Amino acid sequence: MAKVKPFKGIRPPKHLVTQVASRPYDVLSSEEARAEADGNEKSLYHIIKPEIDFAPGTDEHSKPVYDKAVDNFKAFKQNGWLVQDDKEHYYIYAQTMNGRTQYGIVVAANVDDYMEGRIKKHELTRRDKEEDRMKHVRVQNANIEPVFFAFPDNKELDEIIKKVTEGTPEYNFVAEDGFGHHFWVVDDDELIDRITNEFAKIPYLYIADGHHRTAAAALVGNEKARLNPNHKGDEEYNYFLAVAFPASHLKIIDYNRLVKDLNGLSPAEFLEKLEYHFIVEDKGTEVYTPAALHNFSLYLEGHWYSLTARRGTYDDNDPIGVLDVTISSDLILRDILGIHDLRSDKRVDFVGGIRGLEELKRRVDSGEMAAALALFPVSMDQLMTIADTGNIMPPKTTWFEPKLRSGLVIHELD
């Protein structure tokens, strides 16, 4: 059963939240963070991307950069830009995109739940990226940024969310990308207990986004437990920062592919090879969006094509075999284009659907890429089934939007 607890969040005063809050560390480059933080000493980028306080080109993994992150976090607290709540709370965090709002509960999630598989993953992690995030958690002794979880819908938790969000939010703003962020403090002790008890009835939590941050946070907590001869299991380091959303609130958007060349084939030869496994239809020059599962959109030489996988090319009873990312990776990228490793092959690139299919068209028309492939998005049910069966999704399968805003609340490990 899922074990969560309330915590004494560290967060900005209401009037400073828009200056402090930032995009997550991994969705922008150091140069972009430097530009976004320009003239704003209160930006969280000074803590999560501290290389911006050094000359461009400075190694972001060097000791002086990690040390600067620690100094900046201390300064934010000393200056009153981040202030710790005086009691343990849960928080409700809602995000609005394109008129649709999703509501999550900010919790301290349990390290043992991750280590023992009650927090389920659907992606592989890379040790180098885990280690980088572990260093940040270690040096700060805090989870500065939350991870993004989903949980099976729960009527009681829905009612609690509804009750809390009828009140005035602590934070309520629209970020520069047009997405709304709304944040409530759960102050009622009875509601806090109900949240804890209701999560205890939920068998599993699911990592939606942030596999490396989840692994890093849990591994640091586990490390601190091993190093503490008086470890009891109720210490704050046994928990890490997460925002958990009911699965029905979440929508996965498409995660599309671009290829640099056609593996020596002419466009006509490429289309001819596609005919073996797909029904290929020329849709002309107007953007074509995949219509359903097993239908793909191809952009090639100024034309959009519909590709519909023929029966027998997929297995709807196999959690991995049913995925369009599997079909396209195996039958197009691997078998026709010779791209075998999506994690390392430089001939393929990936674009989140938030940028729209026009971005695929732009990059092909510019000559940078030879062709683009748009996929029908994975569903939350598919994601949870894959996690439940112990399977791992192929690389670059899911794209969640909007991203969690960093800096709304921080969890310290003491």
C-alpha positions as CSV (number, residue, x, y, z in Angstrom):
1,M,0.0,0.0,0.0
2,A,1.2,3.5,-0.8
3,K,2.8,5.3,2.2
4,V,2.8,9.1,2.0
5,K,3.0,11.8,4.7
6,P,2.5,15.6,5.0
7,F,5.6,17.7,5.4
8,K,6.8,21.2,6.3
9,G,7.2,22.7,2.9
10,I,9.7,25.4,2.1
11,R,8.1,27.8,-0.4
12,P,8.1,31.4,-1.5
13,P,5.9,34.1,0.0
14,K,2.8,34.7,-2.1
15,H,4.1,38.0,-3.5
16,L,7.4,36.4,-4.7
17,V,6.1,33.1,-6.3
18,T,6.2,34.3,-9.9
19,Q,9.8,35.5,-9.4
20,V,11.0,32.3,-7.8
21,A,9.1,29.6,-9.7
22,S,10.7,28.2,-12.8
23,R,10.5,25.5,-15.4
24,P,12.1,22.1,-14.4
25,Y,15.9,21.8,-14.8
26,D,15.8,19.3,-17.6
27,V,13.5,21.1,-20.1
28,L,15.9,23.9,-21.0
29,S,19.6,24.5,-21.6
30,S,22.0,26.4,-19.4
31,E,21.8,29.3,-22.0
32,E,18.0,29.4,-21.9
33,A,18.0,29.3,-18.1
34,R,20.6,32.2,-18.0
35,A,18.4,34.2,-20.3
36,E,15.2,33.5,-18.4
37,A,16.8,34.4,-15.1
38,D,18.5,37.6,-16.4
39,G,17.8,40.4,-14.0
40,N,16.0,38.1,-11.5
41,E,18.2,37.2,-8.5
42,K,15.2,35.3,-7.0
43,S,14.8,32.8,-9.9
44,L,15.0,29.2,-8.8
45,Y,17.4,28.6,-11.7
46,H,20.1,29.9,-9.4
47,I,19.6,26.8,-7.3
48,I,18.6,24.1,-9.9
49,K,20.9,25.4,-12.7
50,P,23.6,27.2,-10.8
51,E,26.0,27.2,-13.7
52,I,24.2,30.3,-14.8
53,D,26.1,32.2,-12.1
54,F,29.4,31.3,-13.9
55,A,30.9,32.2,-17.2
56,P,29.2,30.5,-20.2
57,G,30.8,27.1,-20.9
58,T,31.5,26.3,-17.2
59,D,31.1,22.6,-16.5
60,E,27.7,22.3,-14.8
61,H,28.9,19.1,-13.0
62,S,32.0,20.7,-11.4
63,K,32.3,21.1,-7.6
64,P,32.2,24.9,-7.6
65,V,28.8,24.7,-9.4
66,Y,27.4,22.3,-6.9
67,D,28.8,24.4,-4.1
68,K,27.1,27.5,-5.6
69,A,23.8,25.7,-5.6
70,V,24.1,25.1,-1.9
71,D,25.1,28.7,-1.2
72,N,22.2,30.0,-3.3
73,F,19.7,27.8,-1.5
74,K,20.9,29.1,1.9
75,A,20.8,32.6,0.7
76,F,17.2,32.2,-0.6
77,K,16.2,31.0,2.9
78,Q,18.1,33.8,4.7
79,N,16.6,36.5,2.4
80,G,13.1,35.2,3.0
81,W,12.6,34.3,-0.6
82,L,11.9,30.7,0.6
83,V,10.2,30.2,4.0
84,Q,9.4,26.9,5.8
85,D,5.9,26.2,6.9
86,D,5.5,25.9,10.7
87,K,3.5,22.6,10.5
88,E,3.2,19.6,8.2
89,H,0.8,20.0,5.3
90,Y,-0.3,18.4,2.1
91,Y,-0.8,20.7,-0.8
92,I,-3.0,20.7,-3.8
93,Y,-1.4,21.7,-7.1
94,A,-3.5,22.3,-10.2
95,Q,-2.4,23.1,-13.7
96,T,-4.5,24.5,-16.6
97,M,-3.6,24.1,-20.2
98,N,-5.9,24.9,-23.2
99,G,-8.9,25.3,-20.8
100,R,-8.3,21.9,-19.2
101,T,-7.3,21.6,-15.5
102,Q,-5.6,18.7,-13.7
103,Y,-5.4,18.5,-9.9
104,G,-2.6,16.8,-8.0
105,I,-1.8,16.2,-4.3
106,V,1.7,17.2,-3.2
107,V,3.0,14.5,-0.9
108,A,6.1,13.2,0.7
109,A,6.4,9.7,-1.0
110,N,8.1,6.8,0.7
111,V,11.6,5.6,-0.3
112,D,10.9,2.0,0.6
113,D,7.8,2.1,-1.7
114,Y,10.2,2.9,-4.6
115,M,12.9,0.4,-3.6
116,E,10.3,-2.4,-3.1
117,G,8.3,-1.7,-6.3
118,R,5.2,-0.1,-4.9
119,I,6.1,3.0,-6.9
120,K,6.2,1.6,-10.4
121,K,8.3,2.7,-13.3
122,H,7.8,2.3,-17.1
123,E,11.2,3.6,-18.3
124,L,14.8,2.6,-17.9
125,T,17.1,5.1,-16.2
126,R,20.7,6.0,-17.0
127,R,23.2,5.8,-14.1
128,D,25.0,9.0,-15.1
129,K,21.8,11.0,-15.0
130,E,20.8,9.4,-11.7
131,E,24.2,10.2,-10.2
132,D,23.9,13.9,-11.2
133,R,20.5,14.2,-9.6
134,M,21.8,12.3,-6.5
135,K,24.6,14.9,-6.1
136,H,22.0,17.7,-6.1
137,V,19.8,16.0,-3.5
138,R,22.9,15.2,-1.3
139,V,24.5,18.6,-1.3
140,Q,21.2,20.4,-0.8
141,N,19.8,17.8,1.7
142,A,16.5,18.5,0.0
143,N,14.3,17.6,-2.8
144,I,14.2,21.0,-4.6
145,E,12.0,19.7,-7.5
146,P,9.0,17.4,-7.3
147,V,8.5,14.2,-9.3
148,F,5.3,13.5,-11.2
149,F,3.2,10.5,-10.1
150,A,-0.2,9.1,-11.1
151,F,-2.5,6.9,-9.1
152,P,-5.7,5.0,-9.8
153,D,-8.7,7.2,-9.4
154,N,-10.0,7.4,-5.9
155,K,-13.4,8.8,-5.0
156,E,-12.5,10.0,-1.5
157,L,-9.4,11.8,-2.7
158,D,-11.4,13.4,-5.5
159,E,-13.8,14.7,-2.8
160,I,-11.0,16.1,-0.7
161,I,-9.4,17.8,-3.8
162,K,-12.8,19.3,-4.6
163,K,-13.3,20.6,-1.0
164,V,-9.9,22.1,-0.7
165,T,-10.0,23.8,-4.1
166,E,-13.3,25.5,-3.3
167,G,-11.2,27.8,-1.1
168,T,-8.9,30.6,-2.3
169,P,-5.6,29.4,-3.7
170,E,-2.3,30.4,-2.0
171,Y,-0.7,30.8,-5.4
172,N,-2.6,31.5,-8.7
173,F,-0.7,32.7,-11.7
174,V,-0.2,32.1,-15.5
175,A,3.4,31.4,-16.5
176,E,5.0,32.9,-19.6
177,D,4.1,29.8,-21.6
178,G,0.3,30.5,-21.0
179,F,-0.2,27.6,-18.6
180,G,-2.0,28.3,-15.3
181,H,-0.7,27.2,-11.9
182,H,-2.9,27.1,-8.8
183,F,-1.7,26.0,-5.4
184,W,-3.6,25.4,-2.1
185,V,-2.3,24.5,1.4
186,V,-4.2,21.7,3.1
187,D,-4.4,23.0,6.7
188,D,-7.2,21.0,8.2
189,D,-5.9,18.2,10.3
190,E,-8.9,15.9,9.6
191,L,-8.3,16.3,5.8
192,I,-4.6,15.6,6.3
193,D,-5.3,12.4,8.1
194,R,-7.9,11.4,5.5
195,I,-5.4,11.9,2.7
196,T,-2.8,9.8,4.5
197,N,-5.3,7.0,5.2
198,E,-6.7,7.0,1.7
199,F,-3.3,6.7,0.0
200,A,-2.7,3.7,2.3
201,K,-5.5,1.9,0.5
202,I,-3.9,2.5,-2.9
203,P,-1.7,-0.5,-3.8
204,Y,0.7,1.3,-6.3
205,L,1.8,4.7,-7.4
206,Y,3.1,5.2,-11.0
207,I,5.9,7.4,-12.2
208,A,4.4,9.5,-14.9
209,D,7.4,11.8,-15.5
210,G,10.7,12.1,-13.7
211,H,12.2,8.6,-13.5
212,H,15.7,9.9,-12.9
213,R,14.6,12.3,-10.2
214,T,12.6,9.6,-8.5
215,A,15.5,7.1,-8.6
216,A,17.9,9.8,-7.3
217,A,15.7,10.9,-4.5
218,A,15.0,7.4,-3.3
219,L,18.6,6.3,-3.6
220,V,19.8,9.2,-1.5
221,G,17.1,8.5,1.1
222,N,18.2,4.8,1.2
223,E,21.9,5.9,1.4
224,K,21.2,8.1,4.4
225,A,19.3,5.3,6.1
226,R,22.3,2.9,5.7
227,L,24.7,5.5,7.1
228,N,22.6,6.3,10.2
229,P,23.3,3.7,13.0
230,N,20.2,5.0,14.8
231,H,17.9,4.7,11.8
232,K,14.3,4.1,12.8
233,G,12.4,4.5,9.5
234,D,10.4,7.6,10.4
235,E,13.1,10.2,9.6
236,E,12.3,12.8,7.0
237,Y,15.0,11.4,4.6
238,N,12.8,8.3,4.2
239,Y,10.5,10.5,2.0
240,F,10.8,12.6,-1.1
241,L,8.8,15.2,-2.9
242,A,6.1,14.2,-5.4
243,V,2.9,15.5,-6.9
244,A,0.4,12.6,-7.4
245,F,-2.5,13.0,-9.9
246,P,-5.5,10.8,-10.4
247,A,-4.8,8.9,-13.6
248,S,-8.0,10.2,-15.3
249,H,-6.8,13.8,-14.9
250,L,-3.7,13.2,-17.0
251,K,-3.3,13.2,-20.8
252,I,-0.2,12.0,-22.5
253,I,0.5,13.8,-25.7
254,D,2.4,12.5,-28.8
255,Y,6.1,12.1,-28.9
256,N,7.3,12.2,-32.5
257,R,10.3,11.2,-34.5
258,L,12.6,12.9,-37.1
259,V,15.2,11.1,-39.2
260,K,18.2,12.7,-40.9
261,D,18.4,10.4,-43.9
262,L,16.5,7.5,-45.6
263,N,19.4,5.0,-45.2
264,G,20.4,5.3,-48.9
265,L,16.8,5.0,-50.2
266,S,15.1,7.4,-52.5
267,P,11.8,8.7,-51.2
268,A,9.9,6.5,-53.7
269,E,11.9,3.4,-52.6
270,F,11.2,4.3,-48.9
271,L,7.4,4.6,-49.6
272,E,7.5,1.3,-51.5
273,K,9.1,-0.5,-48.6
274,L,6.5,1.0,-46.2
275,E,3.8,-0.6,-48.3
276,Y,4.8,-4.1,-47.0
277,H,3.6,-3.4,-43.5
278,F,1.4,-0.3,-43.9
279,I,-1.4,1.0,-46.0
280,V,0.1,4.2,-47.4
281,E,-2.1,7.1,-48.4
282,D,-0.9,10.4,-49.8
283,K,-2.8,13.2,-47.9
284,G,-1.3,16.1,-49.8
285,T,0.3,19.2,-48.4
286,E,-2.1,19.9,-45.5
287,V,-0.9,18.7,-42.1
288,Y,-2.2,15.2,-41.3
289,T,-2.6,14.1,-37.7
290,P,-2.8,10.4,-36.8
291,A,-6.4,9.4,-36.4
292,A,-6.3,6.4,-34.1
293,L,-4.0,3.7,-32.6
294,H,-1.9,2.1,-35.3
295,N,-2.2,5.0,-37.6
296,F,0.8,7.2,-38.3
297,S,1.6,10.4,-40.0
298,L,4.6,10.7,-42.3
299,Y,6.0,13.9,-43.7
300,L,8.3,13.5,-46.7
301,E,9.2,15.9,-49.5
302,G,6.4,18.3,-48.8
303,H,3.7,15.7,-48.6
304,W,1.9,14.2,-45.6
305,Y,1.1,10.5,-45.7
306,S,-1.2,8.3,-43.6
307,L,0.4,5.0,-42.6
308,T,-2.0,2.4,-41.2
309,A,-0.3,-0.7,-39.8
310,R,-1.6,-3.9,-41.5
311,R,-3.1,-6.6,-39.3
312,G,-0.5,-9.0,-38.1
313,T,2.2,-6.3,-37.6
314,Y,1.1,-5.7,-34.0
315,D,-0.2,-7.7,-31.0
316,D,-3.0,-6.1,-29.1
317,N,-2.6,-8.6,-26.3
318,D,1.0,-7.7,-25.7
319,P,1.5,-4.5,-23.6
320,I,4.6,-3.6,-25.5
321,G,3.7,-5.1,-28.9
322,V,0.5,-3.0,-29.0
323,L,2.4,0.3,-28.8
324,D,2.7,2.4,-31.9
325,V,6.2,3.4,-30.7
326,T,7.1,-0.3,-30.9
327,I,5.6,-0.8,-34.4
328,S,7.4,2.3,-35.7
329,S,10.7,1.5,-34.0
330,D,10.8,-2.0,-35.3
331,L,9.2,-1.9,-38.7
332,I,10.3,1.6,-39.9
333,L,13.3,2.9,-37.9
334,R,15.0,-0.5,-37.5
335,D,14.0,-2.6,-40.4
336,I,14.0,0.1,-43.2
337,L,16.2,2.9,-41.9
338,G,18.7,0.9,-39.9
339,I,18.3,2.8,-36.7
340,H,18.6,0.2,-33.9
341,D,19.3,2.2,-30.7
342,L,17.0,5.1,-30.1
343,R,19.0,6.2,-27.1
344,S,22.3,6.7,-28.9
345,D,21.7,6.9,-32.7
346,K,22.4,10.4,-33.9
347,R,20.3,9.9,-37.1
348,V,17.1,10.2,-35.1
349,D,15.7,13.0,-33.1
350,F,12.5,13.4,-31.0
351,V,10.0,16.3,-30.7
352,G,7.3,16.5,-28.0
353,G,3.8,17.0,-29.4
354,I,3.5,20.3,-27.5
355,R,5.4,21.9,-30.4
356,G,2.8,20.7,-33.0
357,L,3.2,18.9,-36.3
358,E,4.2,22.2,-37.9
359,E,7.5,21.9,-36.1
360,L,8.1,18.5,-37.9
361,K,7.3,20.1,-41.2
362,R,9.6,23.0,-40.5
363,R,12.6,20.9,-39.7
364,V,12.1,18.7,-42.8
365,D,11.5,21.6,-45.1
366,S,14.7,23.3,-43.8
367,G,16.7,20.3,-45.1
368,E,17.9,19.5,-41.6
369,M,15.9,16.3,-41.6
370,A,14.8,13.9,-44.3
371,A,11.4,12.8,-42.9
372,A,9.2,13.0,-39.9
373,L,6.9,10.5,-38.2
374,A,4.0,11.5,-35.9
375,L,2.5,8.9,-33.6
376,F,-0.9,8.6,-31.9
377,P,-0.3,9.2,-28.2
378,V,0.0,6.4,-25.6
379,S,-2.9,6.2,-23.1
380,M,-2.6,6.3,-19.3
381,D,-4.2,2.8,-19.2
382,Q,-1.4,1.5,-21.5
383,L,1.3,3.1,-19.3
384,M,-0.1,1.6,-16.1
385,T,-0.6,-1.8,-17.7
386,I,3.1,-1.8,-18.8
387,A,4.2,-0.9,-15.3
388,D,1.9,-3.5,-13.7
389,T,3.3,-6.2,-16.0
390,G,6.9,-5.3,-15.2
391,N,7.6,-4.2,-18.7
392,I,9.6,-1.2,-19.9
393,M,8.4,1.2,-22.6
394,P,10.7,1.9,-25.5
395,P,12.7,5.1,-25.3
396,K,10.9,8.5,-25.9
397,T,7.4,7.1,-25.7
398,T,5.5,9.5,-23.4
399,W,5.3,13.3,-23.2
400,F,3.4,14.9,-20.4
401,E,2.3,18.5,-20.5
402,P,2.1,20.9,-18.7
403,K,5.3,20.2,-16.8
404,L,5.3,20.7,-13.0
405,R,6.5,24.2,-12.0
406,S,9.6,24.0,-9.8
407,G,9.9,26.2,-6.7
408,L,6.3,26.1,-5.5
409,V,7.3,23.9,-2.6
410,I,10.5,22.2,-1.5
411,H,11.0,19.2,0.9
412,E,14.0,19.1,3.2
413,L,15.4,15.8,4.3
414,D,15.9,16.7,8.0
